Amino acid sequence: MPRVLIADKLSPAAIDIFKQRGVDADVKTGLSKDELLKIVDQYDGIAIRSATKVDKDVVAAAKNLKVVGRAGIGVDNVDIPAATAAGVVVMNTPFGNSITTAEHAIAMMFALARQLPAADVSTQAGKWEKNRFMGVELYAKTLGLIGAGNIGGIVADRANGLKMRVVAYDPFLSEERAVEIGVEKVELEELLARADIITLHTPLTDKTRNILSEENLKKTKKGVLIVNCARGGLVDEAALRKLLDEGHVGGAAFDVFIEEPAKANPLFGAENFIATPHLGASTNEAQENVALQVAEQMSDYLLTGAVTNALNSPSVTAEEAPRLKPFVALAEKLGALAGQMLDYGIKGVDIAFEGEVSKLNTKPLSAAALAGVMRPMLAEINMVSAPAVAKERGITVSESRQESSPIYESLVRITVTTEKGKRSFAGSVLAGAPRVVEVKGMELDAPFQARMLYVNNLDKPGFIGALGGLLGEAGVNIATFNLGRIDAGDDAIALVGVDQEPDAKLLAKIQALPHVKEARALKF
């Protein structure tokens, strides 16, 4: 039974989900790093919120760890590169608190437009300053969305309901999606010039850091209102304070800050500035949703291999997982065959899917193939880390699909480009088992064995007898023997499943046989 450590406070309903699904869940919250390091190797999964840090030390100590599940969006407390290198899937729950966060942004807009916090303090102090708090209507105003993903889309929908005009800047927003969520897609310059209110809904990356810099804030309309319920660091806080004091910016409402907890901040005390302590996801509904979601996702992965909302691995639905399993095995073994046949640096890998397999989710298959190809060079590589490692090393990876396959119901072909040229290998799944069906353009049909011998020779009489004699002399037993050739007397290959590993001495003798071009020992 898989074991999961619940290291931060989760709803009791989430613990019930683990138990009902057949996952053993231990609740141990508030552990120090040393306490966590002592026990983490006992677990297949760790469920966290924002308190527990799964850093490289924790990943290194967690020898059996397969998945980290974050109940919520931000994973700043997880060392994703370390987890990826160790083959640990990191999941979050990006949609469980989307509505709550979007509603908080809308609430902040209303609070700013009508100066609610200041009006409340003043009224409760008995001042009744009716003329001081002159508000603005949101109706017919232009809302500028920076980031139109999941949360931005919900904000747009609510703003359309308020009869606002919505313009959005998001490099990943397609024209079709813009129409669907009822926004006008614009460049950042145009958004800054047109928006009466700007709200941010984008992650913090090198490209989005200080997206509202002093320079950009100065390009906005006089009196603009700015709402940030996304991430601290998207807005230059010091520049915003200056522009609030000067009256260029009419008001700002922040739920997130560069430094949190924000005990002091350049914005605190500014006129018409509203602050909340990172409450974006803080509703009972959202906390329950993300806890239940992370429990379901982690259980799915540990029990069926289904991957949802992973930040470092292709997604696989629970329905797809069993159908993909034999093809994942084929892709990895075929990749391992290709990887063991190379002597030169890899420049590119092309993975082609033909027939029924082309209709499946091929991303995990490509990741498995890539891991197989690179494993001879990098023993620790895995399906999770392979795409990132290939990118780091400048290996070009391409994928192609073709709905029909001339001979097989499904065919996977891996073509590797090296400094010396190309090598191609094809395989299929027959009766649920992966098989090699083509090497160097020669057709054959060979099952994968744990140990195999590959020989490329000219097709001349006496070769099989000579090879069998050498194997017999060396005490190497033949389990399977499969042949392929171009034509009589032309290029031929033998893929031989063997029970004992051929040593260097035996390989040298095989290589010395007449007409042998190449002999290699393979492992799967």
ZIBELRA-V95860 format. One record per pair of residues at least 6 apart in sequence whose C-alpha atoms are under 6 Angstrom apart, sorted by sequence separation. I is the first residue (numbers start at 0). GAP is how many residues later the second one is. D is the distance in whole Angstrom. If there is no record, write none. Layout:
i:I gap:GAP d:D
i:I gap:GAP d:D
This chain:
i:242 gap:6 d:6
i:299 gap:6 d:5
i:300 gap:6 d:6
i:374 gap:6 d:6
i:415 gap:6 d:6
i:427 gap:6 d:6
i:436 gap:6 d:6
i:437 gap:6 d:6
i:484 gap:6 d:6
i:307 gap:7 d:5
i:415 gap:7 d:5
i:427 gap:7 d:5
i:436 gap:7 d:5
i:484 gap:7 d:4
i:306 gap:8 d:5
i:414 gap:8 d:6
i:426 gap:8 d:5
i:436 gap:8 d:5
i:483 gap:8 d:6
i:510 gap:8 d:6
i:306 gap:9 d:5
i:414 gap:9 d:4
i:426 gap:9 d:4
i:435 gap:9 d:6
i:483 gap:9 d:5
i:305 gap:10 d:5
i:370 gap:10 d:6
i:413 gap:10 d:6
i:426 gap:10 d:5
i:435 gap:10 d:5
i:482 gap:10 d:6
i:305 gap:11 d:5
i:370 gap:11 d:5
i:413 gap:11 d:5
i:425 gap:11 d:6
i:434 gap:11 d:5
i:482 gap:11 d:5
i:305 gap:12 d:5
i:370 gap:12 d:5
i:412 gap:12 d:6
i:425 gap:12 d:5
i:434 gap:12 d:5
i:481 gap:12 d:6
i:412 gap:13 d:4
i:424 gap:13 d:6
i:434 gap:13 d:6
i:481 gap:13 d:5
i:411 gap:14 d:6
i:424 gap:14 d:5
i:305 gap:15 d:5
i:367 gap:15 d:5
i:370 gap:15 d:5
i:411 gap:15 d:5
i:480 gap:15 d:5
i:166 gap:16 d:5
i:304 gap:16 d:6
i:366 gap:16 d:5
i:369 gap:16 d:6
i:410 gap:16 d:6
i:423 gap:16 d:6
i:479 gap:16 d:6
i:165 gap:17 d:5
i:166 gap:17 d:5
i:167 gap:17 d:5
i:168 gap:17 d:5
i:410 gap:17 d:5
i:479 gap:17 d:5
i:166 gap:18 d:6
i:167 gap:18 d:6
i:168 gap:18 d:6
i:478 gap:18 d:5
i:72 gap:19 d:6
i:168 gap:19 d:6
i:478 gap:19 d:5
i:2 gap:20 d:6
i:4 gap:20 d:6
i:5 gap:20 d:6
i:43 gap:20 d:5
i:44 gap:20 d:6
i:71 gap:20 d:6
i:72 gap:20 d:6
i:252 gap:20 d:6
i:254 gap:20 d:6
i:477 gap:20 d:5
i:1 gap:21 d:5
i:2 gap:21 d:5
i:3 gap:21 d:5
i:4 gap:21 d:5
i:5 gap:21 d:5
i:6 gap:21 d:5
i:7 gap:21 d:5
i:36 gap:21 d:6
i:40 gap:21 d:4
i:43 gap:21 d:4
i:44 gap:21 d:6
i:48 gap:21 d:5
i:66 gap:21 d:5
i:71 gap:21 d:5
i:72 gap:21 d:5
i:113 gap:21 d:4
i:250 gap:21 d:5
i:251 gap:21 d:5
i:252 gap:21 d:4
i:253 gap:21 d:5
i:254 gap:21 d:5
i:476 gap:21 d:6
i:2 gap:22 d:6
i:6 gap:22 d:5
i:39 gap:22 d:5
i:40 gap:22 d:5
i:42 gap:22 d:6
i:43 gap:22 d:5
i:44 gap:22 d:5
i:45 gap:22 d:5
i:46 gap:22 d:5
i:47 gap:22 d:5
i:48 gap:22 d:5
i:65 gap:22 d:5
i:66 gap:22 d:5
i:67 gap:22 d:5
i:68 gap:22 d:5
i:69 gap:22 d:5
i:70 gap:22 d:6
i:112 gap:22 d:6
i:141 gap:22 d:6
i:145 gap:22 d:6
i:147 gap:22 d:6
i:250 gap:22 d:6
i:252 gap:22 d:6
i:254 gap:22 d:6
i:255 gap:22 d:5
i:476 gap:22 d:5
i:40 gap:23 d:6
i:44 gap:23 d:6
i:54 gap:23 d:6
i:66 gap:23 d:6
i:68 gap:23 d:6
i:112 gap:23 d:5
i:139 gap:23 d:6
i:140 gap:23 d:5
i:141 gap:23 d:5
i:142 gap:23 d:5
i:143 gap:23 d:5
i:144 gap:23 d:5
i:145 gap:23 d:5
i:146 gap:23 d:5
i:209 gap:23 d:6
i:210 gap:23 d:6
i:211 gap:23 d:5
i:212 gap:23 d:5
i:254 gap:23 d:5
i:52 gap:24 d:5
i:53 gap:24 d:5
i:54 gap:24 d:5
i:138 gap:24 d:6
i:139 gap:24 d:5
i:141 gap:24 d:6
i:143 gap:24 d:6
i:208 gap:24 d:6
i:209 gap:24 d:5
i:231 gap:24 d:5
i:475 gap:24 d:5
i:138 gap:25 d:5
i:208 gap:25 d:5
i:209 gap:25 d:5
i:213 gap:25 d:5
i:222 gap:25 d:6
i:223 gap:25 d:5
i:224 gap:25 d:5
i:226 gap:25 d:6
i:230 gap:25 d:6
i:231 gap:25 d:4
i:232 gap:25 d:5
i:55 gap:26 d:6
i:209 gap:26 d:5
i:221 gap:26 d:5
i:222 gap:26 d:5
i:223 gap:26 d:5
i:224 gap:26 d:5
i:225 gap:26 d:5
i:226 gap:26 d:5
i:227 gap:26 d:5
i:228 gap:26 d:5
i:231 gap:26 d:4
i:240 gap:26 d:5
i:191 gap:27 d:6
i:192 gap:27 d:5
i:196 gap:27 d:6
i:198 gap:27 d:6
i:222 gap:27 d:4
i:224 gap:27 d:6
i:226 gap:27 d:6
i:228 gap:27 d:6
i:191 gap:28 d:5
i:195 gap:28 d:5
i:196 gap:28 d:5
i:197 gap:28 d:5
i:198 gap:28 d:5
i:199 gap:28 d:5
i:237 gap:28 d:6
i:196 gap:29 d:6
i:198 gap:29 d:6
i:200 gap:29 d:5
i:459 gap:29 d:6
i:458 gap:30 d:4
i:458 gap:31 d:5
i:457 gap:32 d:5
i:457 gap:33 d:5
i:458 gap:33 d:5
i:330 gap:34 d:6
i:334 gap:34 d:5
i:338 gap:34 d:4
i:457 gap:34 d:6
i:337 gap:35 d:6
i:456 gap:35 d:5
i:331 gap:36 d:5
i:335 gap:36 d:4
i:445 gap:36 d:6
i:455 gap:36 d:6
i:327 gap:37 d:5
i:330 gap:37 d:6
i:331 gap:37 d:5
i:334 gap:37 d:4
i:335 gap:37 d:5
i:455 gap:37 d:4
i:330 gap:38 d:5
i:334 gap:38 d:4
i:454 gap:38 d:6
i:3 gap:39 d:6
i:443 gap:39 d:6
i:454 gap:39 d:5
i:2 gap:40 d:5
i:3 gap:40 d:6
i:5 gap:40 d:6
i:7 gap:40 d:5
i:331 gap:40 d:5
i:443 gap:40 d:5
i:453 gap:40 d:6
i:2 gap:41 d:5
i:3 gap:41 d:5
i:4 gap:41 d:5
i:5 gap:41 d:5
i:6 gap:41 d:6
i:7 gap:41 d:6
i:442 gap:41 d:5
i:453 gap:41 d:5
i:3 gap:42 d:6
i:441 gap:42 d:6
i:452 gap:42 d:6
i:357 gap:43 d:5
i:441 gap:43 d:6
i:452 gap:43 d:5
i:441 gap:44 d:6
i:451 gap:44 d:5
i:357 gap:45 d:6
i:451 gap:45 d:4
i:451 gap:46 d:6
i:143 gap:47 d:6
i:347 gap:47 d:5
i:349 gap:47 d:6
i:351 gap:47 d:6
i:353 gap:47 d:6
i:450 gap:47 d:6
i:346 gap:48 d:5
i:347 gap:48 d:4
i:348 gap:48 d:5
i:349 gap:48 d:5
i:350 gap:48 d:5
i:351 gap:48 d:5
i:352 gap:48 d:5
i:353 gap:48 d:5
i:354 gap:48 d:5
i:448 gap:48 d:6
i:101 gap:49 d:6
i:151 gap:49 d:6
i:313 gap:49 d:6
i:347 gap:49 d:6
i:349 gap:49 d:6
i:351 gap:49 d:6
i:353 gap:49 d:6
i:354 gap:49 d:4
i:313 gap:50 d:6
i:353 gap:50 d:6
i:354 gap:50 d:5
i:143 gap:51 d:5
i:353 gap:51 d:5
i:142 gap:52 d:5
i:97 gap:53 d:5
i:101 gap:53 d:5
i:141 gap:53 d:5
i:356 gap:53 d:5
i:141 gap:54 d:5
i:142 gap:54 d:5
i:143 gap:54 d:5
i:144 gap:54 d:5
i:145 gap:54 d:5
i:146 gap:54 d:5
i:354 gap:54 d:6
i:355 gap:54 d:5
i:142 gap:55 d:6
i:145 gap:55 d:6
i:146 gap:55 d:5
i:354 gap:55 d:5
i:353 gap:56 d:6
i:353 gap:57 d:5
i:457 gap:57 d:5
i:352 gap:58 d:6
i:456 gap:58 d:5
i:352 gap:59 d:5
i:456 gap:59 d:4
i:351 gap:60 d:6
i:456 gap:60 d:5
i:351 gap:61 d:5
i:455 gap:61 d:5
i:350 gap:62 d:6
i:455 gap:62 d:5
i:350 gap:63 d:5
i:454 gap:63 d:6
i:349 gap:64 d:6
i:454 gap:64 d:4
i:349 gap:65 d:5
i:453 gap:65 d:6
i:348 gap:66 d:6
i:453 gap:66 d:5
i:348 gap:67 d:5
i:452 gap:67 d:6
i:347 gap:68 d:6
i:452 gap:68 d:5
i:347 gap:69 d:5
i:451 gap:69 d:6
i:452 gap:69 d:6
i:346 gap:70 d:6
i:451 gap:70 d:5
i:312 gap:71 d:5
i:346 gap:71 d:5
i:450 gap:71 d:6
i:345 gap:72 d:5
i:450 gap:72 d:5
i:344 gap:73 d:6
i:449 gap:73 d:6
i:343 gap:74 d:6
i:449 gap:74 d:5
i:329 gap:104 d:5
i:103 gap:176 d:6
i:100 gap:179 d:4
i:100 gap:180 d:5
i:99 gap:181 d:6
i:96 gap:184 d:5
i:96 gap:189 d:5
i:95 gap:190 d:6
i:95 gap:193 d:5
i:95 gap:194 d:5
i:92 gap:197 d:6
i:91 gap:217 d:6
i:71 gap:218 d:6
i:90 gap:218 d:5
i:70 gap:219 d:5
i:90 gap:219 d:4
i:70 gap:220 d:5
i:89 gap:220 d:5
i:90 gap:220 d:6
i:89 gap:221 d:6
i:70 gap:223 d:6
i:68 gap:225 d:6
i:13 gap:277 d:6
i:13 gap:278 d:5
i:9 gap:281 d:6
i:13 gap:281 d:6
i:86 gap:295 d:6
i:86 gap:297 d:5
i:83 gap:300 d:6
i:84 gap:300 d:5
i:83 gap:301 d:5
